[in-house]
């Protein structure tokens, strides 16, 4: 559920700001990186220092 919120908030902010939905979708995917980082111990070792 939290992943949906992490995706929806940037998407819903970018589209009214004038960004095309396709580009807003791609940009919103980056907001899911911390979720995948937390789920995977392998990427958690490498991405956590750069994302925090």
NUFI-255110 format. One record per atom (N, C-alpha, C, CB): residue in three letters; z, y, x; residue number from 1; atom name. Coordinates in pm, 1 decimal, m for minus. Atoms other than C-alpha are relative to their C-alpha. Glycine has a CB too. Layout:
! residues N
{residu:Ala	zz:Z	yy:Y	xx:X	num:NUM	atome:CA}
...
This chain:
! residues 52
{residu:Unk	zz:0.0	yy:m119.0	xx:82.2	num:1	atome:N}
{residu:Unk	zz:0.0	yy:0.0	xx:0.0	num:1	atome:CA}
{residu:Unk	zz:0.0	yy:125.9	xx:87.0	num:1	atome:C}
{residu:Unk	zz:120.6	yy:m0.5	xx:m93.7	num:1	atome:CB}
{residu:Unk	zz:m7.3	yy:m117.3	xx:m86.8	num:2	atome:N}
{residu:Unk	zz:83.5	yy:240.2	xx:280.2	num:2	atome:CA}
{residu:Unk	zz:m134.4	yy:27.5	xx:68.7	num:2	atome:C}
{residu:Unk	zz:109.7	yy:m19.2	xx:105.2	num:2	atome:CB}
{residu:Unk	zz:131.6	yy:m18.2	xx:m61.2	num:3	atome:N}
{residu:Unk	zz:m257.3	yy:181.2	xx:438.8	num:3	atome:CA}
{residu:Unk	zz:m94.2	yy:75.0	xx:m92.9	num:3	atome:C}
{residu:Unk	zz:m60.4	yy:m135.1	xx:37.5	num:3	atome:CB}
{residu:Unk	zz:83.8	yy:m70.6	xx:96.9	num:4	atome:N}
{residu:Unk	zz:m422.8	yy:300.8	xx:119.4	num:4	atome:CA}
{residu:Unk	zz:31.8	yy:148.9	xx:1.3	num:4	atome:C}
{residu:Unk	zz:19.9	yy:m57.7	xx:m141.6	num:4	atome:CB}
{residu:Unk	zz:m41.0	yy:m140.6	xx:m5.2	num:5	atome:N}
{residu:Unk	zz:m223.2	yy:622.0	xx:135.4	num:5	atome:CA}
{residu:Unk	zz:m49.2	yy:65.1	xx:129.3	num:5	atome:C}
{residu:Unk	zz:153.9	yy:12.2	xx:m10.9	num:5	atome:CB}
{residu:Unk	zz:47.0	yy:m54.9	xx:m127.3	num:6	atome:N}
{residu:Unk	zz:m307.9	yy:669.5	xx:503.7	num:6	atome:CA}
{residu:Unk	zz:m149.8	yy:27.9	xx:m2.6	num:6	atome:C}
{residu:Unk	zz:32.7	yy:m95.7	xx:113.9	num:6	atome:CB}
{residu:Unk	zz:143.7	yy:m22.5	xx:11.8	num:7	atome:N}
{residu:Unk	zz:m676.4	yy:643.8	xx:412.8	num:7	atome:CA}
{residu:Unk	zz:m30.8	yy:108.8	xx:m102.8	num:7	atome:C}
{residu:Unk	zz:m71.0	yy:m130.0	xx:m38.2	num:7	atome:CB}
{residu:Unk	zz:33.5	yy:m87.9	xx:111.9	num:8	atome:N}
{residu:Unk	zz:m672.0	yy:836.3	xx:84.3	num:8	atome:CA}
{residu:Unk	zz:33.5	yy:147.1	xx:25.8	num:8	atome:C}
{residu:Unk	zz:72.0	yy:m46.2	xx:m123.3	num:8	atome:CB}
{residu:Unk	zz:m39.9	yy:m139.3	xx:m21.3	num:9	atome:N}
{residu:Unk	zz:m491.3	yy:1149.0	xx:201.5	num:9	atome:CA}
{residu:Unk	zz:m104.1	yy:77.1	xx:81.5	num:9	atome:C}
{residu:Unk	zz:135.6	yy:5.5	xx:70.6	num:9	atome:CB}
{residu:Unk	zz:103.3	yy:m74.8	xx:m72.2	num:10	atome:N}
{residu:Unk	zz:m743.4	yy:1251.5	xx:471.3	num:10	atome:CA}
{residu:Unk	zz:m132.5	yy:7.1	xx:m77.2	num:10	atome:C}
{residu:Unk	zz:m23.7	yy:m63.5	xx:136.2	num:10	atome:CB}
{residu:Unk	zz:125.5	yy:1.0	xx:75.5	num:11	atome:N}
{residu:Unk	zz:m1035.6	yy:1148.9	xx:250.2	num:11	atome:CA}
{residu:Unk	zz:4.2	yy:104.3	xx:m111.5	num:11	atome:C}
{residu:Unk	zz:m27.1	yy:m140.3	xx:m58.8	num:11	atome:CB}
{residu:Unk	zz:m9.9	yy:m95.8	xx:110.6	num:12	atome:N}
{residu:Unk	zz:m910.2	yy:1352.0	xx:m44.8	num:12	atome:CA}
{residu:Unk	zz:14.4	yy:143.9	xx:49.1	num:12	atome:C}
{residu:Unk	zz:118.0	yy:m35.6	xx:m89.1	num:12	atome:CB}
{residu:Unk	zz:m7.2	yy:m135.3	xx:m55.2	num:13	atome:N}
{residu:Unk	zz:m852.5	yy:1650.6	xx:184.1	num:13	atome:CA}
{residu:Unk	zz:m134.9	yy:44.8	xx:56.0	num:13	atome:C}
{residu:Unk	zz:106.9	yy:7.0	xx:109.3	num:13	atome:CB}
{residu:Unk	zz:127.0	yy:m36.0	xx:m62.0	num:14	atome:N}
{residu:Unk	zz:m1190.6	yy:1637.9	xx:357.1	num:14	atome:CA}
{residu:Unk	zz:m111.3	yy:26.6	xx:m101.1	num:14	atome:C}
{residu:Unk	zz:m42.8	yy:m108.9	xx:93.4	num:14	atome:CB}
{residu:Unk	zz:108.3	yy:m16.1	xx:97.3	num:15	atome:N}
{residu:Unk	zz:m1416.0	yy:1601.0	xx:52.5	num:15	atome:CA}
{residu:Unk	zz:4.1	yy:137.1	xx:m68.5	num:15	atome:C}
{residu:Unk	zz:7.7	yy:m110.6	xx:m105.2	num:15	atome:CB}
{residu:Unk	zz:m1.5	yy:m135.0	xx:58.4	num:16	atome:N}
{residu:Unk	zz:m1295.6	yy:1918.8	xx:m124.5	num:16	atome:CA}
{residu:Unk	zz:m24.7	yy:111.0	xx:102.7	num:16	atome:C}
{residu:Unk	zz:132.7	yy:24.3	xx:m68.3	num:16	atome:CB}
{residu:Unk	zz:22.5	yy:m99.4	xx:m105.1	num:17	atome:N}
{residu:Unk	zz:m1319.3	yy:2099.6	xx:210.1	num:17	atome:CA}
{residu:Unk	zz:m147.8	yy:14.4	xx:33.3	num:17	atome:C}
{residu:Unk	zz:77.5	yy:m37.4	xx:125.3	num:17	atome:CB}
{residu:Unk	zz:143.5	yy:m13.3	xx:m20.4	num:18	atome:N}
{residu:Unk	zz:m1695.4	yy:2046.3	xx:201.3	num:18	atome:CA}
{residu:Unk	zz:m62.6	yy:m105.6	xx:88.1	num:18	atome:C}
{residu:Unk	zz:m28.3	yy:131.0	xx:57.2	num:18	atome:CB}
{residu:Unk	zz:53.9	yy:108.1	xx:m82.3	num:19	atome:N}
{residu:Unk	zz:m1734.1	yy:1735.6	xx:416.1	num:19	atome:CA}
{residu:Unk	zz:m64.4	yy:m102.2	xx:m92.9	num:19	atome:C}
{residu:Unk	zz:111.8	yy:m66.2	xx:88.5	num:19	atome:CB}
{residu:Unk	zz:69.1	yy:99.0	xx:82.2	num:20	atome:N}
{residu:Unk	zz:m1985.8	yy:1486.4	xx:279.2	num:20	atome:CA}
{residu:Unk	zz:85.3	yy:m126.7	xx:m8.9	num:20	atome:C}
{residu:Unk	zz:m140.8	yy:m32.2	xx:58.3	num:20	atome:CB}
{residu:Unk	zz:m85.1	yy:118.8	xx:17.6	num:21	atome:N}
{residu:Unk	zz:m1817.6	yy:1174.4	xx:135.6	num:21	atome:CA}
{residu:Unk	zz:m21.5	yy:m108.8	xx:105.3	num:21	atome:C}
{residu:Unk	zz:m24.1	yy:m58.7	xx:m135.7	num:21	atome:CB}
{residu:Unk	zz:26.6	yy:103.5	xx:m100.5	num:22	atome:N}
{residu:Unk	zz:m1988.7	yy:943.5	xx:386.3	num:22	atome:CA}
{residu:Unk	zz:70.1	yy:34.2	xx:131.6	num:22	atome:C}
{residu:Unk	zz:m152.4	yy:m15.7	xx:22.9	num:22	atome:CB}
{residu:Unk	zz:m66.4	yy:m41.6	xx:m123.5	num:23	atome:N}
{residu:Unk	zz:m1858.9	yy:1144.8	xx:682.4	num:23	atome:CA}
{residu:Unk	zz:151.6	yy:1.2	xx:m16.1	num:23	atome:C}
{residu:Unk	zz:m49.0	yy:138.2	xx:42.6	num:23	atome:CB}
{residu:Unk	zz:m143.8	yy:1.4	xx:26.3	num:24	atome:N}
{residu:Unk	zz:m1516.2	yy:1180.5	xx:521.3	num:24	atome:CA}
{residu:Unk	zz:52.7	yy:m142.8	xx:3.2	num:24	atome:C}
{residu:Unk	zz:31.3	yy:65.8	xx:m135.9	num:24	atome:CB}
{residu:Unk	zz:m38.5	yy:141.0	xx:m3.3	num:25	atome:N}
{residu:Unk	zz:m1504.0	yy:802.2	xx:478.6	num:25	atome:CA}
{residu:Unk	zz:15.8	yy:m47.2	xx:144.0	num:25	atome:C}
{residu:Unk	zz:m104.0	yy:m86.6	xx:m73.5	num:25	atome:CB}
{residu:Unk	zz:m6.1	yy:42.0	xx:m140.0	num:26	atome:N}
{residu:Unk	zz:m1579.7	yy:745.9	xx:847.0	num:26	atome:CA}
{residu:Unk	zz:117.3	yy:65.8	xx:72.9	num:26	atome:C}
{residu:Unk	zz:m131.6	yy:33.8	xx:71.1	num:26	atome:CB}
{residu:Unk	zz:m112.0	yy:m69.2	xx:m64.3	num:27	atome:N}
{residu:Unk	zz:m1326.3	yy:1006.9	xx:956.7	num:27	atome:CA}
{residu:Unk	zz:133.7	yy:m55.7	xx:m47.2	num:27	atome:C}
{residu:Unk	zz:m6.9	yy:150.1	xx:m28.2	num:27	atome:CB}
{residu:Unk	zz:m124.8	yy:53.7	xx:54.5	num:28	atome:N}
{residu:Unk	zz:m1061.1	yy:857.7	xx:729.6	num:28	atome:CA}
{residu:Unk	zz:32.9	yy:m137.3	xx:56.5	num:28	atome:C}
{residu:Unk	zz:m8.1	yy:m7.7	xx:m151.0	num:28	atome:CB}
{residu:Unk	zz:m25.8	yy:130.2	xx:m60.9	num:29	atome:N}
{residu:Unk	zz:m1101.6	yy:519.5	xx:894.6	num:29	atome:CA}
{residu:Unk	zz:88.2	yy:12.7	xx:124.2	num:29	atome:C}
{residu:Unk	zz:m131.9	yy:m68.2	xx:36.3	num:29	atome:CB}
{residu:Unk	zz:m82.8	yy:m20.7	xx:m119.1	num:30	atome:N}
{residu:Unk	zz:m941.6	yy:665.6	xx:1208.8	num:30	atome:CA}
{residu:Unk	zz:148.4	yy:9.4	xx:m34.9	num:30	atome:C}
{residu:Unk	zz:m43.9	yy:126.5	xx:73.1	num:30	atome:CB}
{residu:Unk	zz:m140.4	yy:m10.1	xx:39.1	num:31	atome:N}
{residu:Unk	zz:m621.8	yy:725.5	xx:1011.1	num:31	atome:CA}
{residu:Unk	zz:63.0	yy:m137.4	xx:m18.6	num:31	atome:C}
{residu:Unk	zz:13.2	yy:80.8	xx:m128.3	num:31	atome:CB}
{residu:Unk	zz:m52.3	yy:135.8	xx:14.1	num:32	atome:N}
{residu:Unk	zz:m586.7	yy:346.9	xx:977.8	num:32	atome:CA}
{residu:Unk	zz:36.8	yy:m62.7	xx:134.7	num:32	atome:C}
{residu:Unk	zz:m101.9	yy:m87.4	xx:m70.8	num:32	atome:CB}
{residu:Unk	zz:m30.5	yy:56.2	xx:m132.0	num:33	atome:N}
{residu:Unk	zz:m552.8	yy:291.1	xx:1354.3	num:33	atome:CA}
{residu:Unk	zz:149.0	yy:m30.7	xx:20.8	num:33	atome:C}
{residu:Unk	zz:m46.4	yy:95.6	xx:107.1	num:33	atome:CB}
{residu:Unk	zz:m141.5	yy:35.6	xx:m18.5	num:34	atome:N}
{residu:Unk	zz:m170.8	yy:312.3	xx:1356.5	num:34	atome:CA}
{residu:Unk	zz:41.3	yy:m122.8	xx:m80.6	num:34	atome:C}
{residu:Unk	zz:88.1	yy:117.3	xx:m38.6	num:34	atome:CB}
{residu:Unk	zz:m33.1	yy:117.6	xx:79.9	num:35	atome:N}
{residu:Unk	zz:m158.4	yy:50.2	xx:1078.8	num:35	atome:CA}
{residu:Unk	zz:m44.9	yy:m126.6	xx:69.5	num:35	atome:C}
{residu:Unk	zz:m63.5	yy:9.2	xx:m137.9	num:35	atome:CB}
{residu:Unk	zz:48.0	yy:117.5	xx:m71.5	num:36	atome:N}
{residu:Unk	zz:m371.2	yy:m193.6	xx:1273.8	num:36	atome:CA}
{residu:Unk	zz:77.7	yy:m20.9	xx:129.6	num:36	atome:C}
{residu:Unk	zz:m149.3	yy:13.1	xx:29.7	num:36	atome:CB}
{residu:Unk	zz:m78.7	yy:6.8	xx:m122.8	num:37	atome:N}
{residu:Unk	zz:m174.1	yy:m113.2	xx:1586.9	num:37	atome:CA}
{residu:Unk	zz:134.6	yy:m67.1	xx:m26.9	num:37	atome:C}
{residu:Unk	zz:21.0	yy:141.1	xx:58.9	num:37	atome:CB}
{residu:Unk	zz:m129.8	yy:58.2	xx:33.6	num:38	atome:N}
{residu:Unk	zz:149.9	yy:m206.2	xx:1414.1	num:38	atome:CA}
{residu:Unk	zz:m11.7	yy:m147.5	xx:m36.8	num:38	atome:C}
{residu:Unk	zz:63.7	yy:76.9	xx:m114.8	num:38	atome:CB}
{residu:Unk	zz:18.1	yy:138.6	xx:42.3	num:39	atome:N}
{residu:Unk	zz:7.2	yy:m531.9	xx:1278.2	num:39	atome:CA}
{residu:Unk	zz:m34.2	yy:m93.2	xx:114.8	num:39	atome:C}
{residu:Unk	zz:m107.5	yy:m7.9	xx:m103.9	num:39	atome:CB}
{residu:Unk	zz:46.4	yy:83.2	xx:m110.3	num:40	atome:N}
{residu:Unk	zz:m130.5	yy:m653.7	xx:1607.4	num:40	atome:CA}
{residu:Unk	zz:83.3	yy:26.3	xx:123.9	num:40	atome:C}
{residu:Unk	zz:m148.4	yy:25.4	xx:28.8	num:40	atome:CB}
{residu:Unk	zz:m80.4	yy:m19.0	xx:m121.3	num:41	atome:N}
{residu:Unk	zz:93.6	yy:m710.3	xx:1905.6	num:41	atome:CA}
{residu:Unk	zz:m88.1	yy:24.8	xx:121.6	num:41	atome:C}
{residu:Unk	zz:89.2	yy:m121.9	xx:24.6	num:41	atome:CB}
{residu:Unk	zz:89.9	yy:m20.4	xx:m113.4	num:42	atome:N}
{residu:Unk	zz:m208.7	yy:m716.4	xx:2138.0	num:42	atome:CA}
{residu:Unk	zz:m38.5	yy:146.5	xx:13.6	num:42	atome:C}
{residu:Unk	zz:m125.5	yy:m86.0	xx:m15.2	num:42	atome:CB}
{residu:Unk	zz:38.3	yy:m141.1	xx:m8.3	num:43	atome:N}
{residu:Unk	zz:m335.8	yy:m368.2	xx:2050.2	num:43	atome:CA}
{residu:Unk	zz:121.7	yy:88.6	xx:7.1	num:43	atome:C}
{residu:Unk	zz:m85.9	yy:39.7	xx:m119.0	num:43	atome:CB}
{residu:Unk	zz:m122.0	yy:m79.7	xx:m6.4	num:44	atome:N}
{residu:Unk	zz:21.8	yy:m249.2	xx:2013.5	num:44	atome:CA}
{residu:Unk	zz:40.5	yy:29.0	xx:142.5	num:44	atome:C}
{residu:Unk	zz:112.5	yy:m70.3	xx:m71.6	num:44	atome:CB}
{residu:Unk	zz:m33.3	yy:m21.4	xx:m140.5	num:45	atome:N}
{residu:Unk	zz:62.3	yy:m288.6	xx:2385.3	num:45	atome:CA}
{residu:Unk	zz:m85.1	yy:109.9	xx:63.6	num:45	atome:C}
{residu:Unk	zz:m17.1	yy:m129.2	xx:77.4	num:45	atome:CB}
{residu:Unk	zz:92.0	yy:m93.0	xx:m63.7	num:46	atome:N}
{residu:Unk	zz:m236.6	yy:m67.0	xx:2459.5	num:46	atome:CA}
{residu:Unk	zz:m15.5	yy:132.1	xx:m75.8	num:46	atome:C}
{residu:Unk	zz:m134.0	yy:m65.0	xx:14.6	num:46	atome:CB}
{residu:Unk	zz:25.7	yy:m122.0	xx:75.3	num:47	atome:N}
{residu:Unk	zz:m276.8	yy:184.7	xx:2174.9	num:47	atome:CA}
{residu:Unk	zz:124.4	yy:82.9	xx:m26.5	num:47	atome:C}
{residu:Unk	zz:m64.2	yy:m34.1	xx:m129.4	num:47	atome:CB}
{residu:Unk	zz:m120.6	yy:m73.3	xx:37.1	num:48	atome:N}
{residu:Unk	zz:83.0	yy:279.3	xx:2100.9	num:48	atome:CA}
{residu:Unk	zz:30.0	yy:116.8	xx:93.3	num:48	atome:C}
{residu:Unk	zz:117.5	yy:m93.7	xx:m2.3	num:48	atome:CB}
{residu:Unk	zz:m29.1	yy:m116.5	xx:m85.6	num:49	atome:N}
{residu:Unk	zz:132.7	yy:499.1	xx:2410.2	num:49	atome:CA}
{residu:Unk	zz:m96.5	yy:116.6	xx:m20.8	num:49	atome:C}
{residu:Unk	zz:m3.7	yy:m41.4	xx:145.2	num:49	atome:CB}
{residu:Unk	zz:98.2	yy:m106.5	xx:17.4	num:50	atome:N}
{residu:Unk	zz:m185.9	yy:693.2	xx:2331.9	num:50	atome:CA}
{residu:Unk	zz:8.2	yy:64.4	xx:m136.8	num:50	atome:C}
{residu:Unk	zz:m138.6	yy:m53.4	xx:22.1	num:50	atome:CB}
{residu:Unk	zz:m6.1	yy:m52.4	xx:135.5	num:51	atome:N}
{residu:Unk	zz:m125.5	yy:737.0	xx:1958.9	num:51	atome:CA}
{residu:Unk	zz:130.9	yy:71.8	xx:m30.9	num:51	atome:C}
{residu:Unk	zz:m20.1	yy:m111.3	xx:m97.7	num:51	atome:CB}
{residu:Unk	zz:m127.8	yy:m63.7	xx:29.7	num:52	atome:N}
{residu:Unk	zz:236.1	yy:848.5	xx:1977.1	num:52	atome:CA}
{residu:Unk	zz:13.5	yy:133.8	xx:66.3	num:52	atome:C}
{residu:Unk	zz:113.0	yy:m87.8	xx:42.1	num:52	atome:CB}
